[in-house]
Amino acid sequence: MKVNSIVSRYIFREMIPPFLINLILFTFIFLMAKILDITDLMVNHGVSVSSVLIMLVYFIPSFLVFVVPMSIMIGVLLAFLRLSNDNETVALKAGGFSIYRLLPPVFVFCLIGCLVTAFMCIYGSPWGRLSFKALLLEIATSNIDIGLKERIFNDSFKNVMLYVNKIDAQDKTLIDVFIEDRQTPGMVSTVVAPKGKFFCDPERLTFRLTLFDGIINKVDQKNRTVHSVSFDTYDFNLGLAQVLSAREYGRKGRKEMSLAELRQSLKGATKKNAKYYLTLMEYHKKFSLPFACFVLGLIAVPLGIQSKSAKRSLGIVLGLFFFLIYYIFLSAGWIFGEAGACPPVVGMWGPNLVIGAVGLYLLILSAKERPLKAISVLPRIFMWPKSMCHE
């Protein structure tokens, strides 16, 4: 059968609507996981709605590397569930079409998902993470005072507690400032001033709080001594520990590196420690996750054909169940690979091999008209609570 035949185009079109619906649904669910952080930024730190929406856009590529394979699987599963429920697969078999002849549109569909996922893994996710970090830096450096609230202790800065009684809305002057500084080991300094003002140094990623007409009390806990100093003007430097530090900014993490940078990092590693294994797993994950579209799409075909009495809701449950198994294997492979208990290649590609082998086995059974008992029992298991309620 040609890939562009009428049957292939028909099956391909059947997979598109459930794929798009689930893609939007799961993306929305993943974004909802960030709703608490987003609410905190808007309510407590005064970040604008436009900036929050841009942050959400930067989040999406990191979600899509998992959402696309999941949606591919459920799209294929629901398409073949509908074909089975309407006895169209029976009609195709009666017309001389074997299950293997129904696979070309599925593989083309999975190939498209694989390419999209690969683009997100290699380019989209690193871009989103870097852009998100840059946006956070921009917001923090241009709006340092937005996180400050009147008469609330602020611990955004490392080892520094800041309290402001009032903030002048016009010139952003801080009224009645109290600072507890524990940056020096064994030394606790308290600074009290009637007035202060923030100044930003973007190049050093530090903020200078200039205080006027105040008092500094230094308590040496080791020597049990106290020193008090009065000042007319005092500059207190604050590091941006809340978002980014000067050391972190400009240095990419593993998830922010391109393929070339990951390879360069692996070549430059002097010893195979935990950092080396994590980088190697990140490199292989950029290829294993896109390939999961083929694996999950393959297992979805026999699941959809053999679950003839299943509803669409059960199809989604089946898809999520097997994707959960895949994700558990992937997480286990990451943990064992990080600990050095198994090679990173096995940890990242093992789930594809296991789920792929199961999918191939189920496909062969379906092609031989041999229903798998475990699959046939699943609809009864999920429908059992409902039948108990009717009784």
Number of C-alpha atoms within 10 A of each C-alpha: 13 10 17 12 10 11 17 20 13 12 20 23 14 18 23 16 14 20 23 14 13 20 21 14 14 18 20 13 12 17 16 12 10 12 12 10 10 19 14 12 18 16 11 13 18 15 19 12 12 9 15 16 12 13 19 17 15 22 22 20 23 20 19 22 24 22 21 28 28 25 32 31 33 30 30 31 31 29 25 27 28 20 20 20 18 12 14 13 20 15 13 16 14 10 9 9 15 16 19 12 16 19 18 18 23 23 18 15 22 26 18 16 25 25 14 18 28 20 16 24 29 20 17 21 25 22 21 21 22 19 18 18 18 15 17 16 19 13 17 22 19 12 15 16 18 15 16 22 16 13 14 12 15 16 15 17 15 14 14 17 16 18 21 22 15 18 21 9 8 6 8 14 15 25 19 18 22 20 19 19 19 15 12 10 9 12 17 16 19 17 21 20 24 16 19 24 18 18 16 18 11 14 8 12 19 18 19 16 17 17 25 19 14 20 19 18 16 18 17 16 12 9 9 9 10 13 10 12 10 15 12 10 13 19 15 15 15 18 19 20 16 12 15 17 15 15 9 11 15 12 10 14 14 18 19 20 23 19 16 10 14 19 14 11 16 18 10 10 12 9 9 11 12 13 14 19 20 18 22 23 24 21 26 17 22 22 17 22 24 26 21 29 28 25 25 27 29 26 24 29 27 26 25 27 27 23 24 19 15 23 15 17 10 18 25 17 14 23 27 16 12 17 21 13 14 20 14 13 20 22 15 16 24 24 16 16 22 22 15 15 11 14 17 27 18 18 24 27 21 18 24 23 14 14 21 19 15 14 21 17 14 23 23 14 15 20 16 11 11 12 16 15 9 8 17 16 11 15 18 14 10 13 12 11 10 11 10 8 7 6 5
